């Protein structure tokens, strides 16, 4: 398994819409394993293919305390949702920033697993939030799209400054 590079906002690849997965093979399975490895290493509870520069409609999640409830979502779609609420949210592609956004407390979604088998699942709480967050990524969205333009610009500038500092630090080594 390999750790993949997580793209950071404002990288334009984060805005790409994904294409449905049509081939369920060993290559896809290895990519999914790499996504889990990357997510756990980050550490995060979810990761979408767009966050690592891939345009397949794939996301992985594990919201369990013990980090042992892996969920693979290929070609996911939300079937129903209820009880809109305000939650705190962060993102591996927007490091060190958290803000309040609107998400549904409960959702039912359908997806395919790594072998192409279709399934449906009910989710609530953090898992429901994660499902909605990852689907937004697969559609080219970020949670910060729910924030004001001023806040998004402030985040972009802060991340750009951090990236410049990291580059300068690496050149000093």
Secondary structure, 3 states (H helix, E strand, C coil): CCCCCCCCCCCHHHHCCCECCCCCCHHHHHHHHHHHHHHHHHCCCEEEHHHHCCCECEEEECCCCCCCCCEEEEEEEEEEEEEEEEEEEEECCEEEEEEEEEEEEEEEEEEECCCCCEEEEEEECHHHHHHHHHHHHHCCCCHHHHCCHHHHHHHHHHHHHHHHHHHHHHHHC
